[in-house]
Amino acid sequence: MSDAPPTAAPTDGPELPDEFDDEAVLLVGHGSRREKSNEQVRALAVMLEDRLGLPVDAGFLELAEPSIPDALAGLMPSVSRVTVVQLSLFAASHVKNDVPLAVDQARADHPAATFHVGGHLGVHPAIVDLLDDRAAAVEAELGVDRETDEVAVVLCARGSSDPDANADVHKLARLLHEGRDFARVDPTFIGVTEPTLGETLHRVARARPDAVVVLPYMLGDGVLTGRIRDGAAEFGADYPYVAAAAGDPLGTDDRLLDVLGDRWQAARTDSVEMSCDTCKYKVELDGYERDVGGARAQLRALTHLETHADRDDVDDDPHVHDHPEKHVAVCTNTTCANDGAPAVLERLRQGVRDSEACDARVTRTSCLGRCGDGPIVAVYPDGVWYGDVAPDDAERVVGDHLDRDRIVSDLVDGTL
């Protein structure tokens, strides 16, 4: 009998520590009014729990329950450390603003706990491999082979107002093209930015490939993937000499767990790296100069979180917002709170409820960086910040600014 120690069984994903110090994971998805999409997030949470060997709960940014604050609060009685793992494809406002804002609030609400925040899914070899398989499935459906036929791929993402996120779609398309026998791989978008899917398909058709494979770069199968399939079908009707079809979204493929596991490991070891060199909140990019600055980003995030009101047309356009005309953020951090911010907050809310003229939401926010000048009240999208606001001033802010668009000049602390 050999004296050699037994060989450890191979494991998938990141190397796990021997012990967990009372740790849990919160997997954050976007959230949808379509329960099928929310169930996908919950299914991935169960799969990730099995992969990591520790509790994994699901939480949502909007449109579904539990919210991130509620999910984090639910974990607090049983754990002392939570790692937030984000189920976002690219780093746009949700990743850069909304999730950090929610976690910062959780840190304030639960000072004895430790919170780590992971990065987005981003560009990862496992995702490139998954997209390659999705393309191969469409090739089989169409009866073509990239090694003998001219097969073009169109990678279609949702589109963002963040150029950093859109640039990653181009990078992912290039990585899918490198080392494979596709004739070409073109990035495109189903909304928000250009090039649109229709424009890209018509451009690709000029090269007269034998087949066009359209890959939805989406997690779930919803309205947007349906539009992508419709676009591929319309293209096939317009160009009958080109075989064309759309593939499936990423779904709950096991390879997503490889990515999520890597993001978890990076977060819990405080080694998350964000792309700050091309972040529109950090540097001035042509056309996005107005977005530079943490306070602007925070107010925009607060506004966005308040804009998903109930709508009857959600099946037609799931991500359109019924948003209020104005959003009012009241700093309730320690200094402003000591100066009377909670009373200002309640007076503003009461004034908005009593008003028949204004369309506004009033919410609390954490520190806006004007300590000593508070209570600070910011009215967005006007970009007007009021300082040293007393409860009695709330009526003027509502009656003049929110009702009549007249700035209360003697209270102005600054403008964005």
C-alpha positions as CSV (number, residue, x, y, z in Angstrom):
1,M,0.0,0.0,0.0
2,S,1.3,3.4,-0.9
3,D,2.2,5.9,1.9
4,A,1.4,8.8,-0.4
5,P,-1.5,11.0,0.8
6,P,-4.7,10.7,-1.2
7,T,-5.2,13.0,-4.1
8,A,-7.8,15.7,-3.4
9,A,-10.9,15.5,-5.6
10,P,-11.0,18.3,-8.2
11,T,-13.3,21.2,-7.5
12,D,-15.1,23.7,-9.7
13,G,-14.8,27.4,-9.3
14,P,-12.7,29.3,-6.8
15,E,-10.7,27.6,-4.1
16,L,-12.8,27.7,-0.9
17,P,-11.4,28.6,2.5
18,D,-11.4,25.9,5.3
19,E,-13.8,27.9,7.4
20,F,-16.3,30.7,6.9
21,D,-16.4,33.4,9.6
22,D,-20.2,33.6,9.8
23,E,-20.5,34.6,6.1
24,A,-23.4,34.8,3.7
25,V,-23.8,36.0,0.1
26,L,-26.4,38.2,-1.4
27,L,-26.9,37.7,-5.2
28,V,-28.3,40.9,-6.6
29,G,-30.4,40.8,-9.7
30,H,-32.2,43.6,-11.5
31,G,-35.7,42.5,-10.7
32,S,-38.7,42.3,-13.0
33,R,-42.5,42.3,-12.9
34,R,-42.2,39.0,-14.7
35,E,-41.8,36.4,-12.0
36,K,-40.1,34.1,-14.4
37,S,-37.1,36.4,-14.6
38,N,-37.0,36.7,-10.8
39,E,-37.1,33.0,-10.5
40,Q,-34.0,32.8,-12.7
41,V,-32.1,34.9,-10.2
42,R,-33.3,32.7,-7.3
43,A,-32.3,29.6,-9.2
44,L,-28.8,31.0,-9.7
45,A,-28.7,31.8,-6.0
46,V,-29.4,28.2,-5.2
47,M,-26.8,27.0,-7.6
48,L,-24.2,29.4,-6.3
49,E,-25.0,28.3,-2.7
50,D,-24.3,24.7,-3.7
51,R,-21.1,25.8,-5.5
52,L,-19.7,27.9,-2.6
53,G,-21.0,25.9,0.3
54,L,-22.4,28.8,2.3
55,P,-25.8,30.6,2.4
56,V,-26.8,32.6,-0.7
57,D,-29.9,34.8,-0.7
58,A,-31.3,36.7,-3.7
59,G,-32.2,40.4,-3.6
60,F,-33.3,42.8,-6.3
61,L,-32.6,46.4,-7.3
62,E,-36.2,47.2,-8.2
63,L,-39.5,45.7,-9.3
64,A,-39.3,42.6,-7.2
65,E,-38.9,41.6,-3.6
66,P,-36.9,41.5,-1.5
67,S,-35.1,44.8,-2.1
68,I,-31.4,45.0,-1.3
69,P,-32.0,46.7,2.1
70,D,-34.6,44.2,3.1
71,A,-32.5,41.2,2.0
72,L,-29.5,42.5,3.9
73,A,-31.5,43.2,7.0
74,G,-32.9,39.7,6.8
75,L,-29.4,38.3,6.9
76,M,-28.2,40.3,9.9
77,P,-29.6,38.1,12.7
78,S,-27.6,35.1,11.6
79,V,-24.3,36.4,10.0
80,S,-21.7,39.0,10.7
81,R,-20.3,39.3,7.1
82,V,-22.1,39.6,3.8
83,T,-20.6,39.6,0.3
84,V,-22.8,41.2,-2.3
85,V,-22.4,39.6,-5.7
86,Q,-23.9,41.4,-8.7
87,L,-25.8,39.7,-11.5
88,S,-25.3,42.6,-13.9
89,L,-23.7,42.1,-17.3
90,F,-21.9,45.4,-17.5
91,A,-20.9,48.2,-15.2
92,A,-23.5,51.0,-15.7
93,S,-25.4,53.0,-13.2
94,H,-26.8,50.1,-11.2
95,V,-23.3,48.7,-10.5
96,K,-21.6,52.1,-10.0
97,N,-24.4,53.9,-8.1
98,D,-27.4,51.9,-7.0
99,V,-25.8,48.9,-5.4
100,P,-23.0,50.9,-3.6
101,L,-25.6,53.3,-2.3
102,A,-27.7,50.5,-0.9
103,V,-24.7,48.8,0.7
104,D,-23.5,52.1,2.2
105,Q,-26.9,52.5,3.8
106,A,-26.7,49.0,5.2
107,R,-23.3,49.8,6.7
108,A,-24.9,52.7,8.5
109,D,-27.9,50.7,9.6
110,H,-25.8,47.7,10.7
111,P,-22.5,49.0,12.0
112,A,-21.4,45.7,13.6
113,A,-21.5,43.8,10.3
114,T,-19.0,43.7,7.5
115,F,-20.1,44.2,3.9
116,H,-18.1,43.5,0.7
117,V,-19.3,44.4,-2.7
118,G,-18.4,42.4,-5.8
119,G,-18.1,43.6,-9.4
120,H,-20.4,43.0,-12.3
121,L,-20.1,39.8,-14.5
122,G,-18.2,41.8,-17.2
123,V,-15.9,40.3,-19.8
124,H,-14.9,36.8,-18.7
125,P,-13.6,33.7,-20.5
126,A,-16.5,31.6,-19.3
127,I,-19.0,34.0,-20.9
128,V,-17.1,34.0,-24.2
129,D,-17.1,30.1,-24.1
130,L,-20.9,30.2,-23.3
131,L,-21.6,32.5,-26.2
132,D,-19.6,30.3,-28.5
133,D,-21.8,27.4,-27.6
134,R,-24.9,29.5,-28.1
135,A,-23.6,30.3,-31.6
136,A,-22.9,26.7,-32.4
137,A,-26.5,25.7,-31.5
138,V,-27.8,28.2,-34.0
139,E,-25.4,27.0,-36.6
140,A,-26.7,23.4,-36.1
141,E,-30.3,24.7,-36.4
142,L,-29.4,26.5,-39.7
143,G,-27.4,23.6,-41.1
144,V,-24.2,25.6,-41.5
145,D,-20.6,25.2,-40.2
146,R,-18.3,28.1,-39.5
147,E,-15.3,26.1,-40.8
148,T,-16.8,25.6,-44.3
149,D,-19.4,28.4,-44.5
150,E,-19.2,32.2,-44.1
151,V,-20.9,32.6,-40.7
152,A,-21.4,36.1,-39.3
153,V,-22.3,36.7,-35.7
154,V,-24.2,39.7,-34.4
155,L,-23.9,40.1,-30.6
156,C,-26.9,42.1,-29.4
157,A,-26.9,43.7,-25.9
158,R,-29.5,46.0,-24.3
159,G,-27.5,49.2,-24.6
160,S,-26.7,51.8,-21.9
161,S,-26.2,55.5,-21.4
162,D,-22.8,54.6,-20.0
163,P,-20.1,54.5,-22.7
164,D,-17.9,52.3,-20.5
165,A,-20.6,49.5,-20.5
166,N,-21.2,49.9,-24.3
167,A,-17.5,49.6,-24.9
168,D,-17.4,46.3,-23.1
169,V,-19.9,44.9,-25.6
170,H,-17.5,45.7,-28.3
171,K,-14.7,44.1,-26.4
172,L,-16.7,40.9,-25.8
173,A,-17.6,40.7,-29.5
174,R,-13.9,41.0,-30.4
175,L,-12.9,38.2,-28.0
176,L,-15.6,36.0,-29.4
177,H,-14.2,36.6,-32.9
178,E,-10.5,36.0,-32.0
179,G,-9.3,32.4,-32.5
180,R,-12.6,31.3,-34.1
181,D,-13.6,30.8,-37.7
182,F,-16.5,33.3,-37.8
183,A,-16.4,35.5,-40.8
184,R,-17.1,38.5,-38.5
185,V,-18.6,39.3,-35.1
186,D,-20.4,42.6,-34.9
187,P,-21.6,44.3,-31.6
188,T,-25.0,45.9,-31.7
189,F,-27.8,47.1,-29.3
190,I,-31.6,46.7,-29.0
191,G,-32.1,50.1,-27.4
192,V,-30.7,53.3,-25.8
193,T,-27.6,53.6,-28.1
194,E,-26.3,52.8,-31.6
195,P,-25.8,50.9,-33.8
196,T,-29.2,49.3,-33.6
197,L,-29.9,45.7,-34.4
198,G,-31.6,46.5,-37.7
199,E,-28.8,48.8,-38.8
200,T,-26.2,46.2,-38.0
201,L,-28.0,43.3,-39.7
202,H,-28.4,45.3,-42.9
203,R,-24.7,46.3,-42.9
204,V,-23.7,42.7,-42.4
205,A,-25.9,41.6,-45.3
206,R,-23.8,43.6,-47.7
207,A,-21.0,41.2,-47.1
208,R,-23.3,38.3,-48.3
209,P,-22.4,35.8,-45.6
210,D,-24.0,32.3,-45.8
211,A,-25.6,32.7,-42.4
212,V,-26.1,35.3,-39.7
213,V,-26.2,34.1,-36.1
214,V,-27.8,36.7,-33.7
215,L,-26.9,36.2,-30.1
216,P,-28.9,38.0,-27.4
217,Y,-26.5,39.1,-24.7
218,M,-29.2,38.9,-22.0
219,L,-29.6,36.8,-18.9
220,G,-33.2,35.9,-19.3
221,D,-35.8,35.3,-22.0
222,G,-38.1,38.3,-21.9
223,V,-39.4,41.2,-24.0
224,L,-36.0,42.3,-25.3
225,T,-34.9,38.8,-26.4
226,G,-38.3,38.6,-28.1
227,R,-37.5,41.7,-30.0
228,I,-34.1,40.4,-31.0
229,R,-35.8,37.2,-32.3
230,D,-38.3,39.3,-34.2
231,G,-35.4,41.4,-35.7
232,A,-33.6,38.2,-36.9
233,A,-36.9,36.9,-38.4
234,E,-37.5,40.2,-40.3
235,F,-34.0,40.2,-41.5
236,G,-34.4,36.6,-42.8
237,A,-37.5,37.7,-44.7
238,D,-35.8,40.7,-46.2
239,Y,-32.7,38.7,-47.2
240,P,-33.8,35.2,-48.1
241,Y,-30.4,34.4,-49.6
242,V,-28.9,34.6,-46.0
243,A,-29.8,31.9,-43.4
244,A,-30.5,33.7,-40.1
245,A,-31.7,32.9,-36.6
246,A,-31.4,34.1,-33.1
247,G,-29.9,32.1,-30.2
248,D,-30.9,31.7,-26.6
249,P,-29.9,34.1,-23.8
250,L,-27.4,33.0,-21.1
251,G,-30.0,31.6,-18.8
252,T,-28.8,29.6,-15.8
253,D,-25.8,27.9,-17.4
254,D,-23.3,26.5,-15.0
255,R,-20.5,28.6,-16.5
256,L,-22.2,31.7,-14.9
257,L,-21.2,30.2,-11.6
258,D,-17.6,30.3,-12.6
259,V,-17.9,34.1,-13.1
260,L,-20.0,34.7,-10.0
261,G,-17.5,32.6,-8.0
262,D,-14.6,34.7,-9.2
263,R,-16.5,37.9,-8.4
264,W,-17.3,36.6,-4.9
265,Q,-13.7,35.7,-4.2
266,A,-12.4,39.1,-5.4
267,A,-15.0,40.9,-3.3
268,R,-14.4,39.1,0.0
269,T,-10.6,39.7,-0.4
270,D,-11.2,43.4,-1.2
271,S,-9.5,43.0,-4.6
272,V,-12.4,44.2,-6.8
273,E,-11.1,46.4,-9.7
274,M,-13.3,48.8,-11.4
275,S,-12.5,50.6,-14.6
276,C,-12.0,54.1,-13.4
277,D,-10.0,55.3,-16.4
278,T,-13.1,55.4,-18.7
279,C,-15.8,55.9,-16.1
280,K,-18.0,58.8,-16.9
281,Y,-18.4,59.6,-13.2
282,K,-14.6,59.9,-12.7
283,V,-13.3,61.5,-15.9
284,E,-14.7,64.0,-18.5
285,L,-15.7,62.1,-21.6
286,D,-16.9,64.1,-24.6
287,G,-20.7,64.3,-24.5
288,Y,-20.8,63.1,-20.8
289,E,-19.3,66.0,-19.0
290,R,-22.4,66.7,-17.0
291,D,-22.1,63.2,-15.3
292,V,-18.8,63.8,-13.7
293,G,-18.9,63.9,-9.9
294,G,-20.1,61.7,-7.1
295,A,-22.9,63.9,-5.9
296,R,-24.5,64.0,-9.4
297,A,-24.2,60.2,-9.7
298,Q,-25.8,59.8,-6.3
299,L,-28.7,62.0,-7.0
300,R,-29.2,60.3,-10.4
301,A,-29.2,56.9,-8.6
302,L,-31.7,58.1,-6.1
303,T,-34.0,59.4,-8.8
304,H,-33.7,56.1,-10.8
305,L,-34.6,54.0,-7.8
306,E,-37.8,56.0,-7.3
307,T,-39.0,55.9,-11.0
308,H,-40.4,52.4,-11.4
309,A,-44.0,53.1,-10.6
310,D,-46.7,50.6,-11.5
311,R,-47.5,50.8,-15.2
312,D,-50.1,49.1,-17.4
313,D,-47.8,48.9,-20.5
314,V,-44.9,46.9,-18.9
315,D,-45.3,44.1,-21.4
316,D,-44.7,46.5,-24.2
317,D,-41.7,48.3,-22.7
318,P,-40.4,46.7,-19.4
319,H,-37.8,49.3,-18.6
320,V,-39.6,52.6,-19.3
321,H,-40.1,54.7,-16.2
322,D,-43.1,56.5,-15.0
323,H,-41.1,59.0,-13.1
324,P,-42.0,62.0,-11.1
325,E,-41.3,65.5,-12.5
326,K,-39.0,66.2,-9.5
327,H,-37.1,64.2,-6.9
328,V,-36.2,65.8,-3.6
329,A,-33.3,64.3,-1.6
330,V,-32.9,65.3,2.0
331,C,-29.5,64.5,3.7
332,T,-30.1,62.7,6.9
333,N,-26.5,61.9,7.8
334,T,-25.4,62.6,11.4
335,T,-24.6,66.3,11.1
336,C,-27.7,67.2,9.1
337,A,-29.8,65.0,11.3
338,N,-28.6,66.8,14.4
339,D,-29.5,70.1,12.7
340,G,-33.1,69.0,12.2
341,A,-33.1,67.1,8.9
342,P,-35.7,64.5,9.9
343,A,-38.3,67.3,10.7
344,V,-37.5,68.9,7.3
345,L,-38.0,65.6,5.6
346,E,-41.4,65.0,7.1
347,R,-42.6,68.6,6.4
348,L,-41.5,68.3,2.8
349,R,-43.3,64.9,2.4
350,Q,-46.5,66.4,4.0
351,G,-46.3,69.4,1.8
352,V,-46.0,67.2,-1.4
353,R,-48.9,65.1,-0.2
354,D,-51.1,68.2,0.4
355,S,-50.1,69.8,-2.9
356,E,-52.3,69.4,-6.0
357,A,-49.8,71.1,-8.3
358,C,-46.5,69.3,-7.8
359,D,-45.4,65.9,-9.0
360,A,-42.5,65.0,-6.8
361,R,-41.0,62.3,-4.5
362,V,-39.2,63.1,-1.3
363,T,-36.6,60.6,0.0
364,R,-33.7,60.6,2.5
365,T,-30.1,60.3,1.4
366,S,-26.8,59.8,3.0
367,C,-24.1,62.5,3.2
368,L,-24.0,64.9,0.3
369,G,-20.6,66.3,1.3
370,R,-21.9,69.6,2.7
371,C,-21.5,69.0,6.4
372,G,-22.0,72.1,8.5
373,D,-24.2,73.7,5.9
374,G,-27.3,71.6,6.5
375,P,-29.9,70.4,6.6
376,I,-29.2,70.0,2.8
377,V,-32.1,69.6,0.4
378,A,-31.4,68.8,-3.2
379,V,-34.0,69.2,-5.9
380,Y,-33.4,67.0,-9.0
381,P,-33.3,67.2,-12.1
382,D,-33.0,71.0,-11.5
383,G,-29.7,70.5,-9.7
384,V,-30.6,73.1,-7.0
385,W,-29.2,72.5,-3.5
386,Y,-30.7,74.3,-0.6
387,G,-28.8,74.7,2.6
388,D,-29.6,75.5,6.3
389,V,-33.2,74.5,5.6
390,A,-35.5,74.7,8.6
391,P,-38.8,72.9,8.9
392,D,-40.7,76.1,8.3
393,D,-38.8,76.5,5.0
394,A,-40.3,73.3,3.7
395,E,-43.5,75.1,2.7
396,R,-41.6,77.5,0.6
397,V,-39.7,74.8,-1.2
398,V,-42.9,73.0,-2.0
399,G,-45.1,76.0,-2.7
400,D,-42.5,78.0,-4.8
401,H,-40.1,75.5,-6.3
402,L,-42.0,72.3,-6.6
403,D,-45.4,73.9,-7.4
404,R,-44.3,76.9,-9.5
405,D,-40.7,76.2,-10.5
406,R,-39.6,79.4,-8.6
407,I,-36.2,78.8,-6.9
408,V,-36.2,79.9,-3.3
409,S,-33.1,82.1,-3.8
410,D,-32.3,82.9,-0.1
411,L,-31.9,79.2,0.6
412,V,-29.7,78.2,-2.3
413,D,-26.5,76.6,-1.2
414,G,-25.3,75.7,-4.7
415,T,-26.3,74.3,-8.1
416,L,-25.1,71.4,-10.1
